[in-house]
Amino acid sequence: MTGRPLRTVIIGAGMAGVAAAIKLREAGHDDLVVYEKGDSVGGTWRENTYPGIACDLPAHLYTYSFAPNPEWSHTFAPGAEIRAYFERVARDRRVERNIVFGAEVSTLEWADGRWHVELLDGRCDKADVVIAATGVLHHPAYPDIDGLGDFEGPVFHSARWDHTVAIDGARVGVVGTGSSAVQIVSAIVGRVGELHLFQRTPQWIMPLQNSVTSDDDKARYRTDPELLPKLREELSASFVENFANAVVDADSPTAKLMEDLCRAHLETDVTDPELRKRLRPTYRAACKRLVVSPDFYVAIQRPNAHLVTEPIERVEAGGVRTADGSLHGLDLIVLATGFRVDRFLRPIEVIGRAGTRVDDVWGRRPSAYLSVSIPEFPNLFLVNGPNGPVGNFSLIDVAELQIDYILQLMSLLRGGGCAEISAAASAAERVEAERVEAAKRTIWVTGCRSWYLDDRGVPAAWPWTMERFREVMAAPVLADFDLVELGGGPLI
Ligand code: NAP
């Protein structure tokens, strides 16, 4: 490596942090440490271990482009397999040695041209560059339901599954009907005694089948190195055409087709007209994040499954009381109530130039230029940051493109072209205004409540196509950045 040596801190060893470490090392950034608060890699796949967890993107698409995996067992891989994959890639690519586990970053402060990094346990570090790969769906959202603390049995969030609690034969309540709840219900209904699903809003369900990969296919993937990259390309093209580009154009025929498929699934596969009515959404498919499941309707029609659509009044010692006065007796409550999606870097205290705090800048809502850089926070880059393509594409593709983009900015720092780089406030404002305007055409604003919407009702997501995202990430527009030269003055 030539040029100015840079020390880089990456925060988080989930999918994005591991990818960043691998790509930085490949680019010759060897002075690198990854701080991970957990005890192993995998991020969301380490934390979410609920029964039935799987990725609802095809496994060969939800795979690093640089580490194909011939061994995926199913079309949609189970969570434990995905976690094992990230662990294996980190080990094989020898970035495990760059990771410090049990290391939670508490403060980042920009002082004297470097980031001063403080960990919760008091350890300190300094870095020229910080890459935050802290995840999006990371901080559980707990519902504000009266009496939750009065329940006599166990209560836990879907992302904090307590495997010491026996569910066989138990009366289980699941709150929520998002992707997590649907996977949980399908997986446990055959084991529990009674299952009560507390639904506030019905979901459209896309019935994609999850096939087992044959031994023959795995053998072919192992022996022919061209097959998996080609398959990944095909899956990506199909996903973009059939989903990603449709959700950003609510009037597209593909958006309509998605809804037709979901509606046909409901009308055909749910036999009781009364249950069908209660399961039928009154908003457009994919307005909320589309739920994928081949067997949820089978599960909810079992004799021991009860769909509860009366609003929850309160929780009592013995169960959940609904607005019609009924008490639903339970032994266990699972809160599949989603995540606080506006956190990103936080709760880390981040202090940029002149004492500017991320918490203040993000007072109303988080934002970053192209999701990657925050004005006045030099040499701090985010992977899967605010308002990115969180619901549109494979987050792995998104992370890889963003990391390559960040590496180009880091080349400027390493080459001595500049000492500090951060998005210009005017550029961040311009892109944000364009984004808000484009969001008006998306499916996410067609009349539903969802975690995509910010406090203004604007989707906190990338409202354009994948092609546009690739174009924008291909090369930074330097005029959109504030560059400070070595020694102090502005470059442009
Ligand atoms: P979610 O989609 O945010 O769903 C939360 C559910 O909890 C909703 O049904 C919501 O109802 C309900 N809820 C929240 N507060 C409530 C309250 N006080 N009373 C009653 N119901 C309440 O959460 P999630 O299912 O964990 O999924 C989050 C995201 O994670 C997904 O959208 C997806 O992006 C990702 N995920 C992906 C996979 C995968 O296979 N790749 C699997 C799981 C999750 P309302 O709809 O009425 O708000």
Boltz pocket constraint, residues with backbone or C-beta under 6 A from the ligand:
constraints:
  - pocket:
      binder: B
      contacts: [[A, 54], [A, 55], [A, 56], [A, 57], [A, 137], [A, 143], [A, 144], [A, 145], [A, 158], [A, 175], [A, 176], [A, 177], [A, 178], [A, 179], [A, 180], [A, 181], [A, 183], [A, 198], [A, 199], [A, 200], [A, 201], [A, 289], [A, 312], [A, 336], [A, 337], [A, 338], [A, 339], [A, 390], [A, 449], [A, 451]]
      max_distance: 6.0
